[in-house]
Amino acid sequence: MDNQMDMSTVKRTRTSYLWASAAVLLVFGLMYAWSIFATPLAVGFGWDGGALQTTFNIALICFCFAQLGGSYIIKAFGYKKTLILAGVLSFAGFVCSAFFADKAIWGLYIGYGVLCGGGCGIAYITILTVVNSWFADKIGFSSGSLMMGMGFGSLILGTPAAALIDVFGLQAVFYGLAVIALVVSVALALFIKPAPANIGEFVKPAGGAPVDESAYENDNPLATPTYYLYYGWALLIIAIGVTLIGGSRQGAAVIGIEGTMGALIVGLVSTMNGISRLLIGALFDKAGLKAALMCSTVLNLAGAALLMFSFSTSTGITYIIAALLIGLGYGSIPVIASGYMRQRFGAKNYARNLGLTNLSAAIASFIGIGLVAAVSPDGTSANATVWTCFTIVACVAAVFGIVFCILYKRPGQRAK
């Protein structure tokens, strides 16, 4: 086989892997559709809102920690077994949730929170690691496409799931999702394979040289000073995003945007979150890490400042614009993290390094909750005081980001 033929094969293979994996992540992205499941749980079985919110919080925390744990499972048992394990955990989680839905809230904590959240996190890190190994030249595009699938899971599959709940009941839908999660995990595990060791010979940026990932593949992010600047930036930006998402509809109501339009804003924020992953991924590939990071910084800073203005003046249009800006800025974070870990630290320990970096989402959630609790006059994020503080947070994040961009050097340059 000549090099041209080999390159053609690489392109076909990685494209099929990318879209098959994005489709599977749609299924796992249903974890974020908790509100679809929470309502029938509250109405049908009497669970209160606080207990149900705790279930989702547990799932998000387990999702983050499972990524780091999954990276070590990949090293020990390989990609196929790890991806099948993710399906088994999700299967057990949905079955447990179905069985205990009308019996005990701790069953939902274990089922949906620990098992589904953990299974989703392991699937996420495994799929990103395998598929991105084929896209060293387009890591932003690959990561963005996969994460858009994950982000759009609740948007695309949420409505059909809600309709099925109305027809068959919540527990039957949980059992169905258990089977689907297991089947798609096993099918993908049997289909995809990591890229060959010489993949760098066949992939290269437009007009560039073949990709060489050897330079920093053994680097430890924790031993790299600029990593802490990035981590501080990511923590603050994520805290802004999760605070908006957690209270977007409530904030809209305070401004005077209610009914259908209030619900639409929630959907638009989710849509911007997903679209951002492709847009920022393309920017990452074309203009680099620094451009992507500063774009996210500007979007979040502008969004936080507009929210402060919106709550101070009860201006609806600026609230809508601000929510969309933060949705775009927040959605870029996982793509930037994925690209940064691969570009700076290479392929060998990519899963571990990305899992470690993505723990920032869990930590940032607590930062957001703590800040709202400390400064909010009414205990919610829907007021000018909170968003004045988050505008200051965005300014601090901008300082972290600017210093990081000044000091950061790509492989092939003098490392920082």
C-alpha positions, 0 to 999 in steps of 0.5 A, spaced: 500 500 500 502 506 498 502 512 502 497 516 499 492 509 499 494 509 507 492 516 508 486 515 504 484 509 509 486 513 515 481 518 513 476 513 512 477 510 518 477 516 523 471 519 520 467 513 521 470 512 528 468 519 530 461 519 528 460 513 531 463 515 537 459 522 537 452 518 536 454 513 542 455 519 546 448 522 545 446 516 549 451 517 554 449 525 554 442 523 556 445 523 563 444 531 563 437 530 562 435 529 569 430 534 569 426 530 564 426 524 569 426 528 576 419 531 574 415 524 574 419 522 580 417 527 584 410 527 581 409 519 581 413 517 587 413 523 592 420 525 592 422 532 594 426 537 589 432 537 594 433 530 594 432 529 586 437 535 585 442 531 590 442 525 585 444 529 579 449 533 583 452 526 585 452 524 578 456 530 576 461 529 581 462 521 579 462 523 572 468 527 573 472 523 578 470 517 574 474 520 568 481 520 572 479 513 575 478 510 567 484 513 565 488 508 570 483 502 568 485 503 560 492 502 562 490 496 566 485 493 561 485 496 555 480 500 551 475 495 549 474 492 556 474 499 559 468 501 554 464 495 556 465 496 563 462 503 562 456 500 559 455 495 564 456 500 570 450 504 566 446 498 565 446 497 572 445 504 574 439 505 570 436 498 572 438 500 580 434 507 578 428 503 576 428 498 581 428 503 587 424 509 584 418 508 588 422 505 594 428 509 596 432 515 595 438 512 596 437 507 591 437 513 586 443 516 589 447 509 588 443 508 581 443 514 577 448 518 581 454 513 582 453 508 577 450 512 571 455 518 573 461 513 573 459 509 567 458 516 563 465 518 565 469 512 564 465 512 557 467 519 555 474 519 557 475 512 553 472 514 547 475 521 547 482 517 548 481 512 542 478 517 537 483 523 538 489 518 537 487 519 530 486 526 530 493 529 532 492 534 526 485 536 528 484 535 535 480 541 536 475 538 531 475 531 533 474 533 541 469 538 539 465 533 535 465 528 540 463 533 546 457 536 541 454 529 541 455 529 549 452 536 550 446 535 545 444 528 548 439 531 552 437 536 547 436 531 541 434 525 545 430 528 551 424 529 548 423 522 545 425 520 552 419 524 555 414 522 550 416 514 552 415 516 559 408 518 558 406 512 554 410 507 558 412 510 565 419 512 568 421 505 570 420 502 563 424 507 560 430 506 565 430 499 563 430 501 556 436 505 557 439 500 561 439 496 555 441 501 550 447 503 554 450 496 554 448 495 547 452 501 544 458 501 549 459 493 547 458 495 539 463 501 539 468 497 543 468 492 538 468 497 532 473 502 534 481 501 535 486 506 537 490 509 532 497 505 530 503 508 533 506 511 526 499 515 525 503 521 525 506 520 518 499 520 515 496 526 519 498 533 519 495 540 519 494 544 513 501 546 510 505 543 516 509 537 517 507 531 520 505 531 527 510 528 532 507 527 539 513 524 542 516 531 545 512 531 551 508 525 552 511 523 558 510 530 562 507 531 568 502 537 568 503 537 576 510 539 575 509 544 569 508 551 572 503 554 567 498 548 568 496 551 574 495 558 571 490 554 566 487 550 572 486 557 576 483 560 569 478 554 568 476 553 575 473 560 575 470 560 568 467 554 569 464 556 576 461 562 572 458 557 567 455 552 572 452 558 576 448 561 570 446 554 567 443 552 574 439 558 575 438 560 568 430 559 568 429 562 575 434 568 573 429 569 566 423 569 571 426 575 575 428 579 569 420 578 567 421 573 562 417 567 563 413 562 560 415 559 553 420 564 552 423 562 559 424 555 557 426 557 550 432 561 554 434 554 557 434 550 551 438 556 547 444 556 552 444 548 552 444 549 544 450 554 544 454 550 549 454 544 544 455 549 538 461 552 541 464 545 542 465 545 534 466 553 533 472 553 539 474 546 536 475 549 529 478 556 532 483 551 536 486 548 530 486 554 526 489 559 531 491 555 536 490 554 544 491 561 546 486 564 541 481 559 543 482 560 551 482 568 550 475 567 546 472 563 551 475 569 556 472 574 553 465 571 552 464 569 559 467 576 561 462 580 557 456 575 559 457 576 566 458 584 566 451 584 562 448 579 567 450 584 572 447 590 568 441 586 566 439 584 574 440 592 576 436 594 570 431 589 569 433 589 562 430 582 558 434 583 552 441 583 555 439 577 559 438 573 553 444 576 550 448 574 556 446 567 557 448 566 550 455 569 551 456 565 557 453 558 554 458 559 548 464 561 553 462 555 558 461 550 552 468 551 550 472 549 556 472 541 555 474 542 548 480 547 550 482 542 556 482 536 551 486 540 546 491 543 551 492 536 554 494 533 547 498 538 544 502 540 550 503 533 554 502 528 548 499 521 547 502 517 552 498 519 558 493 523 555 487 519 558 490 521 565 492 528 564 485 529 561 481 526 567 485 530 572 484 536 568 476 535 568 476 534 575 476 542 575 468 541 573 467 538 580 471 543 584 468 549 580 461 547 582 463 548 589 466 554 588 460 557 584 455 554 590 459 557 595 460 564 592 452 564 591 451 562 598 456 567 601 454 574 597 447 572 595 441 576 599 436 571 597 440 565 596 439 564 589 444 567 583 438 571 580 440 578 582 445 583 581 450 582 587 452 575 585 453 577 578 457 583 580 462 578 584 462 573 578 464 579 573 470 580 578 471 573 578 471 573 570 476 579 571 481 575 575 480 569 570 482 574 565 488 575 568 490 568 569 489 567 562 493 572 559 499 570 564 498 563 561 498 565 554 504 570 555 508 564 558 505 558 554 510 555 549 508 549 545 512 543 544 518 544 539 519 551 543 522 552 550 517 549 554 514 552 560 
